[in-house]
Structures are given as C-alpha cells and as structure tokens.
Amino acid sequence: MLLLARGARAQQIAEQGLRLRGLVEFDQRVPVLTDPTAFQGAQYLVVTTKTYSMESALAPLRNARIGAAFSFQNGLMKNEQLAAVFGAERVLGAIANTSGEVLPTGEVLFTRNEQLCVGELSGGISERVRAIAQLIDASGVHTSAAADIQSLEWAKFASWTALMVQSITVRTETWRYMSDPDAALVLARLVREVGVLATACGVMLTDQSMMPVASLCRGSEAEAARAIQALGEQLRLRAPRHRMSTLQDLQAGRPLEVEETLGYAARKAAEHGLALPLLDSSYLLARAIDRTNR
C-alpha cells in the first residue's frame, strides 16, 4: 500500500500514520509519497481527493501503469475524468455509503459503515471487481461487488444532491432536516428531478442507496416526503452525529464541491433539453454560498 498525499495532510500521515476513531480504533503506519511524478504505477488506484482537485491530482499520473482506477468521490463526473487519463477499460464505478470526518488532530472519525460498492461500468461482476471488493471488505469496511454500478451511482447522486443542498442551507445534523416536513418535501422534489435526468441518460434507478430513490420517484410527492421523514428518524437512532461532508467543508471554510456535482448535473440537463428548476436553483444557490463563505 502506498499513499499519495499533499501538504499538511501528507505531513500528518507521514508523522503519525493513519488513525481511525469512532466505529473502529485503528492506527497504521503507511508509506507516503508527496511527489506524484515519482509514482510509477499500481495494480489498483483509488482516488479520494475532493472533486475540484481531481484534474490537478490526475495530471501527473498520466504515464503511470494502472491496472484499475476508481474513485469514491461524490457525483458522476469522476468516471469521465479517470477514463480521459487511464482509458475507459481501466475505470471502475464506485460509491460509498459511509461517513467520516478528518479531525484537527489528524484522526479520522468513522461514523457510518454501511456499504461501499465497486463494479464494471459496462455491467456484470468481473474477477477484478470481486477481488477488489473482497480486499476492502476484509479491512472491516463493508464492501460488495455490484453488477449494476451505474444505477447505484445515479441513485447515490440523487440522494447526495438533495442532502448536500439542505446541509449547506439548514446547517445541522442530517437527521434533523430529513425529519422536518418542509425540508423533506424539498428533498423529495430534488431527488425526483435528478431521477428525471437519470432516465433521460438511459439509467434505471434503484432503491439501494441512502434513500430509496426509485420508489421516491415513482409515488407522489407527499408519499416521498413522508418516506424521507421516516428515514430521518432511523438516522437519528443509528447515526445522530452524521453531518454531510459538504457541511463539514462549509464550516471549515473549505471550497465546496459544486461544479463537478450540481454543475455537472445542470449541464447534463441542458444537453437533454430538460427543465429542472429546483436543480438549477440549487446549483446557483450552492455557487453563491461557496463564494460568499470564502
């Protein structure tokens, strides 16, 4: 295992190792490489930068020999960016339904361990996908190989988009706005708009996400809002401290992942001639919040 890292985070890990707290207690020294041009290659490359750092992080790796590359980043743009550097045949889809937070001490607070999924973008489960899933799962992070990773990625994106926008406007623990009737209705409407976009892109949604996206898109708005409120109550019991990573970034004064997530979706909607007013408004609002916060 080799970790590519930059700046203060690289120094923390080099001096202290990786330190996890919360659901697990884990301390592990790992080699850290701070010069990406010295990286020659690996069987598996996992990209975990924020979406806005993806292009600059990948640029020095163009000549590296990679067996398979994937990213647990939010959004869908990541797969296109990886394919542009390493070739589509080396790119896997991946989603994370887990939560954590890097503390000022350098420790990582691990708060939710639901599921990671890895899969071939073309569908089906290959030997490399099965091997990767087994490798990560053996570490204690629940992971499975997925035959329908694109459906899962879009379902995750629909859930994440709605929750991300609420997190930077309401600015509290996730269960609180999921449980609120008005906030739940807005969540439902935004999930359903992203569902329209997924359909236009030829993707069939699934319920296997933080929210049952396919079902939320099929029923009425009122039914969807009530279902989201019920999920909020479950989250209150299971992970009351959960906060979206976007809220963590906002409160820390860091840039928000806007253009590569909401912006990407808004541009895709325009390409398909779709009128998705709540998505468009959310994108503009998130951009304004990002600018004014920094």
QUINORJO-V97326 format. One record per residue. N is the residue number from 1. SS is DSSP state (H for helix, E for strand, L for the rest). PHI is phi in whole degrees, -180 to 180 (none if undefined). PSI is psi in whole degrees, 0 to 359 (none if undefined). Layout:
N|SS|PHI|PSI, N|SS|PHI|PSI
//
This chain:
1|L|none|134, 2|E|-134|135, 3|E|-110|123, 4|E|-91|124, 5|L|-148|165, 6|L|-132|158, 7|H|59|216, 8|H|-63|325, 9|H|-65|319, 10|H|-61|319, 11|H|-66|319, 12|H|-59|312, 13|H|-69|321, 14|H|-62|322, 15|H|-84|324, 16|H|-115|345, 17|L|80|182, 18|E|-84|129, 19|E|-130|115, 20|E|-107|141, 21|E|-135|167, 22|E|105|247, 23|L|-66|332, 24|L|-137|156, 25|L|-112|115, 26|E|-147|127, 27|E|-131|126, 28|E|-148|126, 29|L|-77|136, 30|L|-138|147, 31|E|-68|137, 32|E|-118|129, 33|E|-111|121, 34|L|-101|348, 35|L|-107|99, 36|H|-65|337, 37|H|-69|344, 38|H|-88|354, 39|L|-78|121, 40|L|-95|334, 41|E|153|174, 42|E|-163|159, 43|E|-65|317, 44|E|-129|134, 45|E|-118|122, 46|E|-111|120, 47|E|-99|124, 48|L|-127|18, 49|L|-70|165, 50|L|-65|155, 51|H|-59|324, 52|H|-72|349, 53|H|-100|0, 54|H|-60|311, 55|H|-61|313, 56|H|-70|330, 57|H|-72|325, 58|H|-82|332, 59|H|-53|316, 60|L|-75|353, 61|L|-101|7, 62|L|-59|329, 63|L|-97|3, 64|L|-74|147, 65|E|-90|112, 66|E|-121|131, 67|E|-77|311, 68|E|-151|140, 69|E|-126|140, 70|E|-155|163, 71|E|-139|141, 72|L|-96|18, 73|L|-61|159, 74|L|-72|152, 75|L|89|186, 76|L|-120|347, 77|H|-66|336, 78|H|-55|319, 79|H|-65|321, 80|H|-66|320, 81|H|-68|319, 82|H|-65|319, 83|H|-65|325, 84|H|-66|335, 85|H|-96|315, 86|H|-108|351, 87|L|95|139, 88|H|-60|329, 89|H|-68|344, 90|H|-100|1, 91|E|-102|133, 92|E|-113|152, 93|E|-84|154, 94|E|-159|144, 95|E|-136|156, 96|E|-126|122, 97|E|-110|62, 98|E|-137|172, 99|E|-145|145, 100|E|-162|173, 101|E|-152|129, 102|E|-79|120, 103|L|-85|160, 104|L|-56|335, 105|L|-74|348, 106|L|97|348, 107|L|-73|153, 108|E|-108|122, 109|E|-87|112, 110|E|-94|111, 111|E|-112|337, 112|E|-140|133, 113|E|-129|68, 114|E|-85|292, 115|E|-167|134, 116|E|-104|146, 117|E|-132|140, 118|E|-131|140, 119|E|-161|163, 120|E|-74|132, 121|L|-64|336, 122|L|-83|354, 123|L|99|162, 124|L|83|172, 125|L|-120|114, 126|L|-91|171, 127|H|-65|322, 128|H|-68|323, 129|H|-67|317, 130|H|-62|318, 131|H|-66|318, 132|H|-65|315, 133|H|-62|318, 134|H|-66|323, 135|H|-64|313, 136|H|-71|319, 137|H|-61|324, 138|L|-65|340, 139|L|-79|349, 140|L|109|353, 141|L|-94|116, 142|L|-58|120, 143|E|-141|143, 144|E|-140|156, 145|E|-85|136, 146|L|-119|133, 147|L|-84|344, 148|L|-128|53, 149|H|-63|327, 150|H|-67|322, 151|H|-63|319, 152|H|-68|320, 153|H|-64|318, 154|H|-69|322, 155|H|-65|318, 156|H|-61|318, 157|H|-65|320, 158|H|-62|315, 159|H|-64|311, 160|H|-63|317, 161|H|-57|310, 162|H|-63|315, 163|H|-71|324, 164|H|-61|313, 165|H|-64|317, 166|H|-64|322, 167|H|-63|324, 168|H|-90|354, 169|H|-103|312, 170|H|-80|323, 171|L|61|59, 172|L|-153|184, 173|L|-60|149, 174|H|-61|319, 175|H|-63|333, 176|H|-67|313, 177|H|-81|334, 178|H|-66|329, 179|H|-83|343, 180|L|-78|133, 181|H|-62|319, 182|H|-71|315, 183|H|-64|322, 184|H|-63|323, 185|H|-67|319, 186|H|-65|319, 187|H|-57|313, 188|H|-61|316, 189|H|-64|320, 190|H|-72|320, 191|H|-58|317, 192|H|-69|326, 193|H|-67|318, 194|H|-64|327, 195|H|-62|322, 196|H|-62|318, 197|H|-65|318, 198|H|-60|316, 199|H|-61|318, 200|H|-63|331, 201|L|-87|4, 202|L|80|23, 203|L|-109|131, 204|L|-91|123, 205|L|-76|163, 206|L|-131|164, 207|L|-89|357, 208|L|-83|76, 209|L|-155|184, 210|L|-59|328, 211|L|-125|149, 212|L|-75|79, 213|H|-60|314, 214|H|-58|315, 215|H|-68|322, 216|H|-63|330, 217|H|-83|338, 218|H|-84|317, 219|L|-81|196, 220|L|-82|165, 221|H|-59|316, 222|H|-63|318, 223|H|-63|319, 224|H|-64|318, 225|H|-64|319, 226|H|-65|322, 227|H|-64|321, 228|H|-67|321, 229|H|-61|319, 230|H|-64|321, 231|H|-65|324, 232|H|-62|320, 233|H|-67|321, 234|H|-63|319, 235|H|-66|324, 236|H|-60|322, 237|H|-79|325, 238|H|-94|325, 239|L|-147|66, 240|L|-64|340, 241|L|-92|0, 242|L|-63|129, 243|L|-130|141, 244|L|-61|145, 245|H|-60|330, 246|H|-64|320, 247|H|-66|320, 248|H|-59|316, 249|H|-65|316, 250|H|-60|312, 251|H|-71|339, 252|L|-91|359, 253|L|77|17, 254|L|-89|160, 255|L|-61|154, 256|L|-101|153, 257|L|-85|89, 258|L|-109|302, 259|H|-63|321, 260|H|-82|355, 261|H|-120|280, 262|H|-63|317, 263|H|-63|318, 264|H|-59|315, 265|H|-66|318, 266|H|-63|320, 267|H|-69|321, 268|H|-63|318, 269|H|-61|318, 270|H|-64|320, 271|H|-60|325, 272|L|-92|4, 273|L|69|30, 274|L|-95|139, 275|L|-98|105, 276|L|-123|80, 277|H|-63|323, 278|H|-71|321, 279|H|-62|314, 280|H|-61|315, 281|H|-66|321, 282|H|-65|320, 283|H|-61|312, 284|H|-65|320, 285|H|-64|316, 286|H|-63|321, 287|H|-62|317, 288|H|-66|317, 289|H|-62|319, 290|H|-62|313, 291|H|-64|311, 292|H|-71|333, 293|H|-71|332, 294|L|-104|none
//
